[in-house]
């Protein structure tokens, strides 16, 4: 049996794929998702203490418009008048809750590795031409994903050398988008296409490798070159 890994958001697109893949590779995976209220600090504290034998934490949960299709009432664009309320929701889940999870992970063990997920939209602004005028990519999503990078850097600097904290900034992943979006998005990518979810695995295994001992506070960008042009 290889090392134990905690995956938050293990029922989402990325989390569920990582869980299946890592189990096949022999890792023990402990998954938390919507059935565990990670916005509740008491819940987070209890879970992290209970599973404090896990050396690795992969945070794959996030509020993301255009992906969380079942939550359109919370993530709609200009159709929703409560723009400030929506913005706060993104920050609460994608930043405040993320900090709580990381903080309790660090407090409940002596050493560990944390992998957080940002986005190309944490590095560059969403291209408004890719989204409908009445349903743009949410400013709260982009802002929160920038904050993930900053939060990860802070944790990496302040909890070294016992904890290594790194971030993956992902480009668009194929996920049943309509053909028009895929075509328009792909025109902005030097590699000419969106990302296949299996293309995550090399970066994940690199970060999990036992001999990867001198990398912390880094942002690995996996976007086919989208963010460089």
Sine and cosine of phi, psi and omega as CSV:
sin_phi,cos_phi,sin_psi,cos_psi,sin_omega,cos_omega
0.00,0.00,0.78,-0.63,0.05,-1.00
-0.99,0.14,-0.13,-0.99,-0.05,-1.00
-0.88,0.47,0.41,-0.91,0.04,-1.00
-1.00,0.05,0.67,-0.74,-0.05,-1.00
-0.79,-0.61,0.74,-0.67,0.16,-0.99
-1.00,-0.06,0.78,-0.62,0.09,-1.00
-0.87,-0.49,0.89,-0.46,0.13,-0.99
-1.00,-0.02,0.58,-0.82,-0.09,-1.00
0.96,0.28,0.61,0.79,-0.13,-0.99
-0.97,0.23,-0.01,1.00,0.05,-1.00
-0.95,-0.30,-0.01,1.00,0.04,-1.00
-0.99,0.13,-0.02,-1.00,-0.04,-1.00
-0.83,0.56,-0.81,0.58,-0.05,-1.00
-0.97,0.25,-0.74,0.67,-0.07,-1.00
-0.88,0.48,-0.68,0.73,-0.02,-1.00
-0.92,0.39,-0.61,0.79,0.04,-1.00
-0.91,0.41,-0.70,0.71,0.01,-1.00
-0.90,0.45,-0.65,0.76,-0.01,-1.00
-0.87,0.49,-0.76,0.65,0.00,-1.00
-0.88,0.48,-0.68,0.73,-0.05,-1.00
-0.92,0.39,-0.69,0.73,-0.06,-1.00
-0.95,0.30,-0.56,0.83,0.09,-1.00
-0.89,0.46,-0.67,0.74,0.03,-1.00
-0.88,0.48,-0.50,0.87,-0.01,-1.00
-1.00,0.07,0.02,1.00,0.11,-0.99
0.99,-0.16,0.09,1.00,0.04,-1.00
-0.99,0.16,0.53,-0.85,0.21,-0.98
-0.99,0.10,0.82,-0.57,-0.03,-1.00
-0.89,-0.45,0.79,-0.61,0.07,-1.00
-0.93,-0.37,0.89,-0.45,-0.11,-0.99
-0.93,-0.36,0.65,-0.76,0.10,-1.00
-0.82,-0.58,0.65,-0.76,0.05,-1.00
-0.55,-0.84,-0.55,-0.83,-0.18,-0.98
-0.88,0.47,-0.43,0.91,0.02,-1.00
-0.94,0.33,-0.27,0.96,0.10,-0.99
-0.95,-0.31,0.91,-0.41,-0.07,-1.00
-0.97,0.24,1.00,-0.01,-0.05,-1.00
-0.95,0.31,-0.17,0.98,0.11,-0.99
-0.97,0.23,-0.21,0.98,0.03,-1.00
-1.00,-0.05,0.93,-0.37,-0.06,-1.00
-0.86,0.52,-0.58,0.81,0.01,-1.00
-0.90,0.44,-0.63,0.77,0.05,-1.00
-0.90,0.44,-0.72,0.69,-0.02,-1.00
-0.88,0.47,-0.71,0.70,0.01,-1.00
-0.85,0.52,-0.73,0.68,-0.01,-1.00
-0.88,0.48,-0.70,0.71,-0.03,-1.00
-0.91,0.41,-0.69,0.73,-0.04,-1.00
-0.93,0.36,-0.54,0.84,0.06,-1.00
-0.95,0.30,-0.63,0.78,-0.01,-1.00
-0.90,0.44,-0.61,0.79,-0.06,-1.00
-0.93,-0.37,0.67,0.74,-0.06,-1.00
-0.97,0.23,0.05,1.00,0.12,-0.99
-0.99,0.14,-0.24,0.97,-0.02,-1.00
-0.97,0.23,0.80,-0.60,-0.05,-1.00
-1.00,0.07,-0.40,0.92,-0.12,-0.99
-0.89,-0.46,0.60,-0.80,0.08,-1.00
-0.78,-0.62,0.85,-0.53,0.09,-1.00
-0.91,-0.43,0.90,-0.44,-0.03,-1.00
-0.99,-0.13,0.97,-0.23,-0.04,-1.00
-0.94,-0.34,0.09,1.00,0.01,-1.00
-0.99,0.11,0.50,-0.87,0.07,-1.00
-0.09,-1.00,0.46,-0.89,0.21,-0.98
-1.00,0.03,0.83,-0.56,-0.07,-1.00
-0.60,-0.80,0.92,-0.39,0.10,-1.00
-0.91,0.42,0.38,-0.93,-0.05,-1.00
0.94,0.34,-0.03,1.00,0.12,-0.99
-0.84,-0.54,-0.72,0.69,0.03,-1.00
-0.98,0.21,0.96,0.27,-0.13,-0.99
-0.91,0.41,-0.39,0.92,-0.02,-1.00
-0.99,0.11,-0.03,1.00,-0.05,-1.00
-0.86,-0.51,0.59,0.80,-0.08,-1.00
-0.88,0.47,-0.46,0.89,0.02,-1.00
-0.92,0.40,-0.43,0.90,-0.01,-1.00
-1.00,-0.10,-0.37,0.93,-0.19,-0.98
-0.85,-0.52,0.22,0.97,-0.01,-1.00
-0.92,0.38,0.25,-0.97,-0.04,-1.00
-1.00,0.06,-0.82,-0.58,-0.10,-1.00
-0.94,0.35,-0.13,0.99,0.02,-1.00
-0.95,0.33,-0.29,0.96,-0.03,-1.00
-0.97,-0.23,0.83,-0.56,-0.08,-1.00
-0.97,0.25,-0.31,0.95,-0.08,-1.00
-1.00,0.06,0.88,0.47,-0.07,-1.00
-0.89,0.45,-0.62,0.79,0.01,-1.00
-0.93,0.36,-0.63,0.78,0.03,-1.00
-0.90,0.44,-0.64,0.77,0.04,-1.00
-0.91,0.42,-0.70,0.72,0.02,-1.00
-0.85,0.53,-0.71,0.70,0.00,-1.00
-0.88,0.47,-0.60,0.80,0.00,-1.00
-0.90,0.44,-0.68,0.73,0.06,-1.00
-0.86,0.50,-0.70,0.71,-0.03,-1.00
-0.92,0.39,-0.62,0.79,0.00,-1.00
-0.88,0.47,-0.73,0.68,-0.07,-1.00
-0.99,0.15,-0.75,0.66,-0.15,-0.99
-0.99,0.17,-0.31,0.95,-0.03,-1.00
-0.86,-0.52,-0.86,0.51,-0.07,-1.00
-0.89,0.46,-0.73,0.68,0.01,-1.00
-0.92,0.40,-0.62,0.78,0.06,-1.00
-0.87,0.49,-0.70,0.72,0.04,-1.00
-0.87,0.50,-0.69,0.72,0.00,-1.00
-0.86,0.52,-0.70,0.71,-0.01,-1.00
-0.90,0.44,-0.74,0.67,0.01,-1.00
-0.89,0.45,-0.69,0.73,-0.04,-1.00
-0.88,0.48,-0.71,0.70,-0.01,-1.00
-0.95,0.31,-0.52,0.85,0.11,-0.99
-0.88,0.48,-0.73,0.68,-0.02,-1.00
-0.91,0.42,-0.66,0.75,-0.04,-1.00
-0.94,0.35,-0.38,0.92,-0.15,-0.99
-0.98,-0.17,0.12,0.99,0.06,-1.00
-0.42,-0.91,0.23,-0.97,-0.10,-1.00
-1.00,0.04,-0.50,0.87,0.01,-1.00
-0.61,-0.80,0.29,-0.96,0.05,-1.00
0.12,-0.99,0.12,-0.99,0.03,-1.00
-0.81,-0.59,0.70,-0.71,0.03,-1.00
-0.84,-0.54,0.73,-0.68,0.11,-0.99
-0.88,-0.48,0.88,-0.47,0.05,-1.00
-0.95,-0.31,0.41,-0.91,0.00,-1.00
-0.93,-0.36,0.86,-0.52,0.19,-0.98
-0.97,-0.24,-0.53,-0.85,-0.07,-1.00
-0.34,-0.94,0.32,-0.95,0.15,-0.99
-0.86,0.51,-0.44,0.90,0.01,-1.00
-0.98,0.21,-0.03,1.00,0.22,-0.97
-1.00,0.01,-0.15,0.99,-0.01,-1.00
-0.94,-0.35,-0.64,0.77,0.00,-1.00
-0.73,-0.69,0.35,-0.94,0.01,-1.00
-0.95,0.32,0.58,-0.82,0.16,-0.99
-0.84,0.55,0.65,-0.76,0.04,-1.00
-0.97,0.23,0.92,-0.38,-0.05,-1.00
-0.88,0.48,-0.35,0.94,-0.01,-1.00
-0.95,0.32,-0.27,0.96,-0.03,-1.00
-1.00,0.07,-0.23,0.97,-0.13,-0.99
-0.83,-0.56,0.48,-0.88,0.03,-1.00
-0.86,0.50,0.55,-0.83,-0.01,-1.00
-0.86,0.51,-0.60,0.80,-0.05,-1.00
-1.00,0.03,0.05,1.00,0.03,-1.00
-0.48,-0.88,0.91,0.42,-0.04,-1.00
-0.95,0.30,0.23,-0.97,0.13,-0.99
-0.89,0.45,0.72,-0.69,-0.13,-0.99
-0.93,0.37,0.71,-0.71,0.06,-1.00
-0.88,0.47,-0.55,0.84,0.02,-1.00
-0.90,0.43,-0.57,0.82,0.03,-1.00
-0.92,0.40,-0.77,0.63,-0.02,-1.00
-0.87,0.49,-0.72,0.70,-0.01,-1.00
-0.89,0.45,-0.68,0.73,-0.03,-1.00
-0.92,0.40,-0.58,0.82,0.00,-1.00
-0.96,0.29,-0.46,0.89,0.17,-0.98
-0.92,0.40,-0.64,0.77,0.00,-1.00
-0.91,0.41,-0.52,0.85,0.04,-1.00
-0.86,0.51,-0.66,0.75,0.02,-1.00
-0.90,0.44,-0.71,0.70,0.00,-1.00
-0.91,0.43,-0.69,0.72,0.02,-1.00
-0.87,0.49,-0.71,0.71,-0.01,-1.00
-0.89,0.46,-0.65,0.76,0.03,-1.00
-0.89,0.45,-0.66,0.75,0.02,-1.00
-0.88,0.47,-0.74,0.67,-0.01,-1.00
-0.89,0.46,-0.65,0.76,0.01,-1.00
-0.88,0.47,-0.66,0.75,-0.04,-1.00
-0.95,0.30,-0.62,0.79,-0.14,-0.99
-1.00,-0.02,-0.27,0.96,-0.03,-1.00
-0.87,-0.49,0.28,0.96,0.15,-0.99
-0.98,0.21,0.46,-0.89,0.02,1.00
-1.00,-0.03,0.02,1.00,-0.07,-1.00
-0.93,0.38,-0.53,0.85,-0.04,-1.00
-0.84,-0.55,0.70,-0.71,0.10,-1.00
-0.96,-0.29,0.76,-0.65,-0.06,-1.00
-0.76,-0.65,0.87,-0.50,-0.01,-1.00
-0.73,-0.68,0.31,-0.95,-0.11,-0.99
-0.78,-0.62,0.64,-0.77,0.14,-0.99
-0.96,-0.29,0.80,-0.60,0.07,-1.00
-0.96,-0.29,0.94,-0.35,-0.14,-0.99
-0.98,-0.18,0.54,-0.84,0.19,-0.98
-1.00,0.08,-0.13,-0.99,-0.03,-1.00
-0.92,0.39,0.73,-0.68,0.00,-1.00
-0.96,-0.26,0.68,-0.74,0.10,-0.99
-0.81,0.58,0.81,-0.58,-0.03,-1.00
-0.36,-0.93,0.83,0.55,0.05,-1.00
0.89,0.45,0.46,0.89,0.10,-1.00
-0.93,0.36,0.36,-0.93,0.04,-1.00
-0.95,0.30,0.38,-0.93,-0.09,-1.00
-0.87,0.49,-0.56,0.83,0.00,-1.00
-0.90,0.43,-0.70,0.71,0.02,-1.00
-0.90,0.44,-0.72,0.69,-0.01,-1.00
-0.85,0.53,-0.69,0.72,-0.01,-1.00
-0.91,0.42,-0.72,0.70,-0.03,-1.00
-0.93,0.37,-0.67,0.74,0.02,-1.00
-0.89,0.46,-0.72,0.70,-0.08,-1.00
-0.89,0.45,-0.45,0.89,0.05,-1.00
-0.90,0.43,-0.37,0.93,-0.02,-1.00
-1.00,-0.09,0.07,1.00,-0.07,-1.00
-0.94,-0.35,0.85,-0.53,0.03,-1.00
-0.79,0.61,-0.59,0.81,0.03,-1.00
-0.98,0.18,-0.10,1.00,0.18,-0.98
0.98,0.20,0.29,0.96,-0.01,-1.00
-0.32,-0.95,0.18,-0.98,0.12,-0.99
-0.99,0.16,0.09,-1.00,-0.08,-1.00
-1.00,0.00,0.68,-0.73,0.20,-0.98
-0.99,0.12,0.65,-0.76,-0.10,-0.99
-0.89,0.45,-0.47,0.88,0.02,-1.00
-0.92,0.39,-0.27,0.96,0.01,-1.00
-0.97,0.25,-0.02,1.00,0.14,-0.99
-0.96,0.28,-0.52,0.85,-0.22,-0.98
-0.85,0.52,-0.70,0.72,0.00,-1.00
-0.84,0.55,-0.66,0.75,0.00,-1.00
-0.93,0.37,-0.66,0.75,0.01,-1.00
-0.88,0.47,-0.73,0.68,-0.02,-1.00
-0.92,0.40,-0.55,0.84,0.08,-1.00
-0.88,0.47,-0.71,0.70,-0.02,-1.00
-0.94,0.33,-0.47,0.88,0.01,-1.00
-1.00,0.08,-0.21,0.98,-0.08,-1.00
-0.86,0.50,0.74,-0.68,-0.05,-1.00
-0.88,0.47,-0.42,0.91,0.02,-1.00
-1.00,-0.01,0.09,1.00,0.08,-1.00
-1.00,0.02,0.99,0.13,-0.18,-0.98
-0.91,-0.41,0.01,1.00,-0.08,-1.00
-0.80,-0.60,0.40,0.92,-0.02,-1.00
-0.86,-0.51,0.90,-0.44,0.07,-1.00
-0.47,-0.88,0.50,-0.87,-0.02,-1.00
0.96,0.27,0.22,0.97,-0.07,-1.00
-1.00,-0.04,0.40,-0.92,0.10,-0.99
-0.87,-0.49,0.93,-0.38,0.08,-1.00
-1.00,-0.05,0.87,-0.50,-0.03,-1.00
-0.99,-0.15,0.85,-0.53,0.00,-1.00
-0.84,-0.55,1.00,0.00,-0.13,-0.99
-0.59,-0.81,0.25,0.97,0.00,-1.00
0.92,0.40,0.22,0.97,-0.01,-1.00
1.00,-0.08,0.08,1.00,-0.07,-1.00
-0.80,0.60,-0.70,0.71,-0.16,-0.99
-0.99,0.15,-0.02,1.00,-0.03,-1.00
-0.99,-0.15,-0.06,1.00,-0.01,-1.00
-0.80,-0.60,0.00,0.00,0.00,0.00
